[in-house]
Amino acid sequence: MTDPAPTGSLPWDLPRFRNWIAVARAHQMVEKALTTRLAPFGVRLAHHDILANIYRFAGLTQNELAQRLLVGRSNLSMLLPELEKRGLIERRSDAADKRVRRLWLTKAGGELTERTLAVQAGVVTDMMTILSDEECQALGDYMRRISAGLAQWDTDQS
């Protein structure tokens, strides 16, 4: 169901649009805070996202990483060599299929990722403490429902 749009109304006059703007603004503010707090580690947010995913899913392929990050493989083609040059990740051939390259953190990459994950957890904790436990759970439930709906919408559009 969509909000009725009377003739001459502007998008921000619609409750659903205003609420979407609030979510987008909160997302931008969190990105800004993370960017500022990750900078002393020499890590950009895109680098942190890559490192955190490799930390959690060691040995994933570049294609799997691109899918998890919702980016094209071409986006990764510029970032992965930077992390490799810094000695934070390794790309290794898959034992079963030499065409596939799997991603692994080096010891230095794992240690850095643990520190940047702690920064991220701190930002999230600080941000979410303004909500009660029930509100926090409800927000998560709403976002998961919206994400599932968007994923289905994306599938329907294909």
C-alpha positions as CSV (number, residue, x, y, z in Angstrom):
1,M,0.0,0.0,0.0
2,T,1.4,3.4,-0.9
3,D,0.7,6.8,0.6
4,P,-1.9,8.8,-1.5
5,A,-0.2,11.6,-3.3
6,P,-2.7,14.5,-3.8
7,T,-2.1,16.6,-6.8
8,G,0.6,19.2,-6.1
9,S,2.0,17.4,-3.0
10,L,5.7,17.1,-2.6
11,P,7.5,13.8,-1.7
12,W,8.6,15.0,1.7
13,D,5.0,15.8,2.6
14,L,4.3,12.0,2.5
15,P,4.9,10.1,5.8
16,R,6.6,7.1,4.1
17,F,9.0,9.4,2.2
18,R,9.8,11.4,5.4
19,N,10.6,8.2,7.3
20,W,12.8,6.9,4.5
21,I,14.7,10.2,4.6
22,A,15.2,9.7,8.4
23,V,16.6,6.2,7.8
24,A,18.9,7.5,5.0
25,R,20.1,10.4,7.2
26,A,20.9,8.1,10.1
27,H,22.9,5.9,7.7
28,Q,24.9,8.9,6.4
29,M,25.6,10.0,10.0
30,V,26.8,6.6,11.0
31,E,29.0,6.4,7.9
32,K,30.5,9.8,8.8
33,A,31.2,8.7,12.4
34,L,32.8,5.4,11.2
35,T,34.9,7.2,8.6
36,T,36.2,9.6,11.2
37,R,37.0,6.9,13.8
38,L,38.6,4.5,11.3
39,A,40.9,7.2,9.8
40,P,43.6,6.9,12.6
41,F,44.0,3.2,11.5
42,G,44.5,4.2,7.9
43,V,41.4,2.4,7.0
44,R,38.6,3.7,4.8
45,L,35.0,2.4,5.3
46,A,35.2,0.4,2.1
47,H,38.4,-1.2,3.3
48,H,36.8,-2.0,6.7
49,D,33.8,-3.6,5.0
50,I,36.1,-5.9,3.0
51,L,38.3,-6.8,5.9
52,A,35.3,-7.5,8.2
53,N,33.7,-9.8,5.6
54,I,36.9,-11.7,5.0
55,Y,37.4,-11.9,8.8
56,R,33.9,-13.4,9.2
57,F,33.9,-15.6,6.1
58,A,37.6,-16.5,5.7
59,G,38.3,-18.0,2.2
60,L,35.4,-16.5,0.4
61,T,35.8,-15.7,-3.3
62,Q,35.9,-12.3,-4.8
63,N,32.5,-12.9,-6.3
64,E,31.0,-13.9,-3.0
65,L,32.5,-10.8,-1.4
66,A,31.0,-8.6,-4.1
67,Q,27.6,-10.1,-3.4
68,R,27.9,-9.6,0.3
69,L,28.9,-6.0,-0.1
70,L,26.2,-5.4,-2.8
71,V,28.9,-4.0,-5.2
72,G,30.2,-5.1,-8.6
73,R,33.4,-7.1,-8.9
74,S,34.9,-4.1,-10.7
75,N,34.6,-2.0,-7.5
76,L,36.7,-4.6,-5.7
77,S,39.3,-4.7,-8.4
78,M,40.8,-1.4,-7.2
79,L,40.4,-2.0,-3.4
80,L,41.8,-5.5,-3.1
81,P,45.2,-4.7,-4.5
82,E,45.5,-1.8,-2.0
83,L,44.9,-4.2,0.9
84,E,47.2,-6.8,-0.6
85,K,50.0,-4.2,-1.0
86,R,49.6,-3.2,2.7
87,G,50.0,-6.9,3.6
88,L,46.5,-7.2,5.0
89,I,45.0,-9.8,2.7
90,E,46.1,-12.6,0.5
91,R,44.4,-13.9,-2.6
92,R,45.0,-17.6,-3.1
93,S,44.0,-20.0,-5.8
94,D,41.2,-22.5,-4.9
95,A,42.5,-26.0,-4.6
96,A,39.6,-27.4,-6.7
97,D,39.4,-24.7,-9.3
98,K,42.5,-22.7,-10.1
99,R,40.5,-20.0,-11.8
100,V,38.8,-19.1,-8.5
101,R,40.7,-16.8,-6.1
102,R,39.9,-17.0,-2.4
103,L,40.5,-14.2,0.1
104,W,42.3,-14.5,3.4
105,L,43.5,-12.1,6.0
106,T,47.2,-12.0,6.9
107,K,48.1,-11.9,10.6
108,A,48.4,-8.1,10.4
109,G,45.1,-8.0,8.6
110,G,43.4,-10.0,11.3
111,E,44.8,-7.8,14.0
112,L,43.8,-4.6,12.3
113,T,40.3,-5.9,11.6
114,E,39.8,-6.8,15.2
115,R,40.6,-3.2,16.2
116,T,38.4,-1.7,13.5
117,L,35.5,-4.1,14.4
118,A,35.8,-2.8,18.0
119,V,35.5,0.7,16.7
120,Q,32.4,-0.2,14.6
121,A,30.9,-2.0,17.6
122,G,31.5,1.1,19.7
123,V,29.8,3.4,17.2
124,V,26.8,1.0,16.9
125,T,26.5,0.7,20.7
126,D,26.7,4.5,21.2
127,M,24.1,5.0,18.5
128,M,21.6,2.3,19.7
129,T,21.7,3.2,23.4
130,I,19.1,5.9,22.8
131,L,16.6,3.1,22.1
132,S,15.2,0.7,24.7
133,D,15.9,-3.0,24.2
134,E,12.4,-3.4,22.8
135,E,12.7,-0.5,20.4
136,C,16.1,-1.8,19.3
137,Q,14.6,-5.2,18.6
138,A,11.6,-3.7,16.7
139,L,13.9,-1.5,14.6
140,G,15.9,-4.6,13.6
141,D,12.8,-6.5,12.8
142,Y,11.5,-3.6,10.6
143,M,14.8,-3.4,8.8
144,R,15.0,-7.1,8.1
145,R,11.4,-7.0,6.8
146,I,12.2,-4.1,4.5
147,S,15.4,-5.8,3.3
148,A,13.5,-9.0,2.6
149,G,10.9,-7.1,0.7
150,L,13.6,-5.3,-1.3
151,A,15.3,-8.5,-2.1
152,Q,12.1,-10.0,-3.4
153,W,11.4,-6.8,-5.3
154,D,14.8,-7.1,-6.9
155,T,14.1,-10.7,-7.8
156,D,10.8,-9.8,-9.3
157,Q,12.4,-7.1,-11.4
158,S,15.0,-9.6,-12.9
